[in-house]
Amino acid sequence: MDPTVIKAFIAVAMFVTVLMTTLIAKFFSLNKEISEFKTHVAESYVTKDEFKDHAERLERQMETGFNRIYETLNRRENA
């Protein structure tokens, strides 16, 4: 084989090696970031059951508030 072809092949192989090394390093850093984000979400956000409980409580409070407003308006109209 021609020495120029061999040198070109070696250069391409080295470039591919450097590129793959960079991509693998980036993959592992992104994997770590995703893992940290999952931990943050698990610590910071409510579960579905907690949200359901809070939504039901809010709904009851809104219903009570609207009933009070309705009663107050009815008393005003009747007075």
C-alpha positions in Angstrom: 0.0 0.0 0.0 1.0 3.6 -0.6 2.3 5.3 2.6 0.1 8.3 1.9 -3.0 6.1 2.1 -1.8 4.5 5.3 -1.2 7.9 6.8 -4.7 9.1 5.7 -6.3 6.0 7.2 -4.4 6.6 10.5 -5.5 10.2 10.5 -9.2 9.2 9.9 -8.9 6.5 12.6 -7.5 9.0 15.1 -10.2 11.6 14.3 -12.9 9.0 14.8 -11.3 7.9 18.1 -11.2 11.5 19.3 -14.8 12.1 18.2 -16.1 8.9 19.9 -14.2 9.7 23.1 -15.8 13.2 23.2 -19.3 11.8 22.5 -19.0 9.1 25.2 -17.8 11.7 27.7 -20.7 14.0 26.8 -23.1 11.1 27.1 -22.0 10.3 30.6 -22.1 13.9 31.7 -25.7 14.2 30.3 -26.6 11.0 32.0 -25.4 12.4 35.3 -27.4 15.6 34.8 -30.5 13.7 34.0 -30.0 11.7 37.2 -29.6 14.8 39.2 -32.7 16.3 37.6 -34.8 13.2 38.4 -33.6 13.5 42.0 -34.6 17.2 42.1 -38.1 16.4 40.7 -38.6 13.6 43.2 -37.7 16.0 46.1 -39.5 19.1 44.9 -42.7 18.1 43.2 -45.9 16.5 44.7 -47.1 13.1 44.0 -50.4 12.5 42.2 -52.2 11.5 45.4 -50.9 14.7 47.2 -52.1 16.8 44.3 -55.5 15.1 44.3 -55.9 15.8 48.0 -55.0 19.4 47.6 -57.3 19.8 44.6 -60.2 18.3 46.5 -59.6 20.6 49.5 -59.4 23.6 47.2 -62.6 22.6 45.5 -64.4 22.3 48.8 -63.1 25.7 49.9 -64.2 27.3 46.7 -67.6 25.7 47.0 -68.0 27.0 50.5 -66.9 30.4 49.5 -69.3 30.6 46.6 -72.1 29.3 48.8 -71.4 32.2 51.2 -71.5 34.7 48.4 -74.7 33.2 47.1 -76.3 33.4 50.6 -75.2 36.9 51.1 -76.6 38.0 47.8 -79.9 36.2 48.6 -80.1 38.0 51.9 -79.6 41.4 50.3 -82.3 40.7 47.7 -84.8 39.5 50.4 -84.0 42.5 52.7 
